[in-house]
Amino acid sequence: QVQLVESGGGLVQPGGSARLSCVTSGIIFMLYDMAWYRQGPGKQRELVARIGYDSRPTYIDSVKGRFTISRDNTRNRVYLQMNNLKPEDTAVYYCNALQNGSPIGSWGQGTQVTVSS
C-alpha cells in the first residue's frame, strides 16, 4: 500500500518561496511517475506538476517558470520548489504516485500553503 507524507508548507508572503517535500513508501519509487496536486478553497483538486520515472517534468501553465519538481530516488522523495508565490497558489498540496496517468495512493493529509501579506 502506497503511503505518502507531505511537508514543508506554511504562510508565505506574495513573491516568496517554499519547498515542499513528500516521502513515499510501499512502492518501488524509482519505477513510478510522481506528481504534486493542490486543492484551493472551494476548488477541485488539480494536478500541478508531474515528474516521470526518467525525471522529465511537466507543469500546468499557471506555475511554469515558477515551480520546479524534482525527485531523489535514493530517498524515495519528491520535491516541489515554489518561487514567486501568488495568492492564487494558496491551497493544500498533495503528492501521489501515478500509474497510467492516474494517482494510485490514498491521499495523505497534504501540506497547507497560504500566500498572504
N, C-alpha and C positions, 0 to 999 in steps of 0.2 A: 504494500500500500504506500502510495506516494505521500510523503509528509513535507510540508512547506512552511517555513518560518521567515517572515519578513521583518525587517528592522530598518531604522535609520530616518524615519520621518520626524516631523516636528513643525514648529512655527518658523516660517522664513519670510523675510521682507521681500517685496517685489524687487526683482533683479538679483536676488540672492541665489544661493546654490544649496543643494542637498544631495547626498549619496545614499541610495537605498541598497540594501543587501538582502539576499534570500538564500537560505541554506536548505538544501534538499536531501532527502533520504528516501530509501525504498525503491530506487531505480538505479540503473546504470547510467549515471548522469551524462556521461560523455556521449551517449548514443542519442540523446534527445535534443530537439529544439526546445528552447525556453522562451518565455515571454513575460512581460510586465503588462498588467491591466490596471485600470483605475475606474473608480466609481465616484463621480462627483455628487453633490447634494441634489437630490431629485432627478438624477440621471441614471441611465443604464450603464452597466459595466462595459468598458470599451478596451480593446487591445491598443496599447500604446507603442510597444516595441517588441520585436522578437529577434532572437539570435539563433542561427542554425547550429547544428552539431558541429558544423565546419566553421563556426564563428562569423558567418555572414549576417550582418544586421539589417533590419528593415524597421521603418518608423512611420507613424502616421504623420500627415503633413504638418499638423499644428505643433509638433515637437522637433521637427527636423532642424538640425543646426543648433539645437539647444540641449537635447538629451543624447546620452551615449550609453548603449547597453553593452555589457561585456560579461565574460564568464571565466571562471577558474575551475577547470576540470579536476585539478588536484585537491580542491577543497569543496567540490560539489556546490559551488556558489555562483549565483548570477547577480550582477550589479546594475544599477541604473544611476548614472551621474546626470543630475539635472541642473542646468545653468540657466541664468536669466529667467528665473521663475516668474510666472504671471499669476494674478489672482484666479484666473480660469483653470490653472493647474491644481487648484485645491481639490483634493479627493482622497479617498482611501486607495492605496496602491497595493496590488496583489501580484504575486508571481505564480506561474504554473508551468508544468511541462506539457509539451504538445505532442500529439500523435495524429498524423494526417490532418494537421492544422487545428485540431481541437484540444482544449485542455483536458488532461486526464486525471488530475488530482482533485481531492476535495479542497475547496477554498479555505485558506487559512484565515487568520484574523486580519491580515493586512497591516499596513502601517499608514497612519494618517499624515498627510502633508497639507498644511494650511499656509497659504501665501497671503499675507496681510500686513499692512503697516500699522 
